[in-house]
Amino acid sequence: MAATIPSSVFAAEPAESRTKPDSMGGYSISSTVGNYFPDGPGQRDINLLYGIKVGHETIGKSVTENLGVEGTLNYFSTRTKTDAGNTTGYLFRLDATYPFPIKKKWIPFLAVGAGGIFTDSSPNAKKNFLLNYGGGVKYFFENYLALRVDARQLGIFENSSFRKSHEISMGISYYFGKERVKKPVPPPPPEKKKILLPEDAPAKIEEVTKPAVTDKAENVATIAATAIDVMASNVEAPVTPVVTNQVLRKYSVEFGSTSSSIKPNYFKQLKEIADTLKASSDISAQIVGHTDLVGKLEADIRLSEQREQSVRGSLIKLGVKPEQISITEDEPEKQSDANATIEKGQKNRRLDILVVKIDAATRVRAEQELQFKTERKEIERMQVETLARTRIKATVSLQEASGALPVDSDSTLAFEIANKGLDTEEFLLTLVAPKELDGFLTRANRPDEKITLLQLAPGESFKGSVLFRIPTGMVDGQRTTLTVRAVSTKFNDVIFQKDSLVISSAPLLKVVAKLARREVSPGEKLRYRVTVQNAGSLAARDLSVRLQLPSQIDFIGTPDVPLSKEANGMIVFKVDTIESGKLAEINIDLKIREESAIGQELLWNVEVVEGSLQRRAKSTERASVVKAK
């Protein structure tokens, strides 16, 4: 385009830049329509002119820095008044432009350039060279969109002669890359003495000797610092506003040569400063430290920082809010041997306290900058943390149990943890398992030493054991998951773990007692059978079968197993072992008493108890009835 507008937005517009436009120039494209006024023989009518313009311009801080270039292609069609012949043509040129902004939305410009004109009129076609000069003006609706008006005087060389023509056009210019720029309009700051906000105070930089990093185990802090630099370079920092606050009063506090203690004669002064700050939240204090270069720079800066913190701490103890206090440091003042007098050295061993009134607009900008810095630090912290997390790598392997594990027995599973990262890592080890298993982790070669904290160098591995006991209360086939978990001590959500499924093995007993017949008669002898079955996957041992006979029956004896009688009439039989899936039968000879009532139902109670595990099974039978002989 012939003229393009600056895209920067000036929130607080100083006097010397009040004529700055809304756009600082750039690439643009324009569409125009107008009239072409041909001159010379032919007496042609005036007809429409259609054009497109592409350009680029720069608007600097001074008039000598403004310059642009623009290419134009126009199409026109004219008709002669005499013979009604049509003439069409193309006009192309390249112009140098000179914009000179007069207001933020208005930019007039001058233009001069050269080009050519091509016309096609029956029966001849012509190509001629031209020169042009003229100007125009642009009015900006937005920083990327402007209305433009152009006027040009054309000088056309044709058949060794020179004739003049001119054109007038109007159009719309569009500037690339400007459409997303927003224009805040804060009030202009008052013309006061300029100081720095607390957040604008220059940061103190202290060189720190970093420990050497080996090729094998690279220091995480070094990598993290690199990540911060890379990330910070991609974060667009806000433009620091020019703060024009009012300095209400300046105080000075002097210190001893190597001391950071506040002298008692300054206590009253600090109390006065604190009372002023507590009276209004629009007032703040800026502590400015001074040092000299008589001693070592590092020691002087460290001492100056101690003095600044001493004054800051005193003001906070007196009730001042920490956010009302900022600290900055002047450049060290070097003293030559000739001028390093006691008086000048004392002057440099001081702090200045500026009591400043902050206006509302400045406070808003300060809060915005503080928010930005806080968010940037959080982004940097997350970036560092993410990088550190990715460097922690480990594997956990855990042995699978070989088959079902018997209840009431100790068991062991082997596990291994390996550090696959590039740094030495520390892990918290835990066993996740039901409490009743009473499990814990040990070293593989030292089962009596429990292990909960583990440090591994890069590539190092640790072998351990999981010790636990299957409780007697677990039923046969019950499934339980054991998990060995390693948690990073740096980040408690960086977890490596491995599971192992444990299945319990136990006896599963069932007892059934029945008479040989359902109906019995008084005085009749018969045989009673007790069946004990083990449906579990573990053998049952040392079993006691307890039988409570009905009152209508007398016990005669048993041919199968030894028995004993208890005082309450309970008969107890002993069985050594019933293997998994097997059963045991006990036959008992009985007699129905003569006095048994006809139609009476006989009730049988039987219970089996496994000795070591105390597994029980009961059965009650009501299947026998006394009938008449």
Steps between C-alpha positions, in 0.01 A plus 500: 500500500592855465480570871462263794424583860689410816345212692640570848263636755616780728324460834638821648580738217780747575507839330771413255300201364141629500494494118598135487238307299330183615722288273878508466490396135536161342373307198165597353265437209244748363205481266406826323248641255506840332521691172768524235513836317687459170639810325600567144335426161191287484266685739435192708228461755587455870458139617552294811841382613543180708822426683690296756801618699759307702755676715713530810597801708679594818416787732786585736547724799600797283391628159830391347419136576167488311508320167285265295472322166185401313417317178179577307310320222193681351251400234301764307270529197423819303292594195574782248231757437561506124512148372357319807802270498583316822842508662598271787823513683717404793705747698778370726755691706734483800490795740718617787283648777568736784243489783489774760249433781316804634258322733459150633238407238606725208808442281551715189771388259687608188585265214725500194579219263522355150332229298322430175163509331363244256200592281310293247288708257403386153696455297818569702644396836747725678754468778636821648725606787363735769605703801263601778484703817227585746377416847215389716374451853398204714252490786523201738181344636711233673873445519469251210229668283510841332305704245725663238469768231767536225569758227770463234630714210626272221756596234484261201772482234341414162660529155777736617239724660386553855139521611335523837221303659380467854306263723300523822409191705361388835539168675556286808842396636553190712817452713620148565576385856315786671152355548569340840663801661284645774529858612464567874445866575627572854508861618827689439728503807550832680824678429676426827845387595559156354592211729488125458222284634603230749463242228724706267792504741811360331575146609823431684713237329743295702737250342478158659753227442304196383615146580655303220267268312615158388420366154318205650283678757425847371383746762123563482539861610725575202249350256218684677681832469544440128128427472420830672719695258342335196149543632549858617632596157167387352285692752407845385579743782270797550617852425603656831284810550661834572405564862461864597436486873542774753789473746363633828820483700848350496671351807854364546630239743878463553681194628835407647783377277420128518168513684139444395355604838280811507631770731259606779489859377308381190220323692287813517546558127390145417196542727405814308533316166290209628221731622489668157476167316232360731288811452439429127527199271582741215837578657801270472865499601789427268828404668803591289830348609847649440838327508858590415782303337752537781471131590399194301189555290330175610547581868379859455186389316429234763539758779275746314231234467519430873454870573201520264336202665570645842313822412221310327458267799484797739224665295300175487532460879359853531186387313579580136364256241782318313349587161546872579879457514734448206879472483743605228876543484702784352816434299803469734684831535871445452735709712854573393776501761511879487129542559427204731450723800313403814223747417445370146520136614230568760282656230518182295420284803138613511147420391256751354130454572267666251142549622292504181134568426363272230209616285215266404611445139854416609370255761297318235804472273713385792248230590486385137878476483512315830238256373698445181822437689323261735350308210836494320672360808231235530549404134875480557449291812268261316747477211784413735284253687384334179859462381608358834210252496590371155853422621376267775475152352483167681366147462350269764477122454318266742495120504169329434392243761536142375158356571271547798664577835389304809334689781681540832841498328776750423567585134767695309497673160813651339498853354750728325513878446732653235586868440474561124552877518811717467505628858532350844149456637347429839181299540259424783415128493163371617308175483132543423318195639218412742598565860431142609783374276750681727735557204819707469800553270855384576836472331538176308805387694387641837137398565512636855563859378193689388554754218288815446744751341723422205759705310617380158772636270434509124481142372506350851245240612380366836379147575268437790236268640135535595429308821139432600277239664173359365262526798289208618183701437539498122276254323608264231551672161487856641695745280716784635721750318843601631659819359863610535504879456796740456417871543749774407599716798516800262146468367248288690290445189787337309428135582633169370329178610438133425214272607493128581188288549496265802245218536443327836473125549291360793283200596129530424298255712146371468327246732180297445337255752216263402329177623484201271118534482265793530240319715597307815312296767539487881763239608646483145879482448646693208817666363565878486754639244700825531679623185771772514618643166799734430422709188796736554844500337686436827491181708302511829682354803421400858120510462245453777149383405252581781160325498200589718251203503123544536355405840305213342822316396754290693860481370629143448846553337703561181720265303701769315676757720586558863260715698446667833199615696461834671300576815221669305441184297696626194684223311836609347678316215862572387614509135870559422497639141261559211685591181373756250193368316468195729246398765481293819204286616414395855239225563324495839278218640190627684171372656163675517366499854181305570327792664542726192172665406341411169531777239778677685770666279864420580742798497871434426778761560854443369804732481852454363797714617843517329760503775781741397291746297177465702293471184145387586203345321158418655196300395151448652282216368125454557446217256406208737150434643389231753211282381304211649635148470 
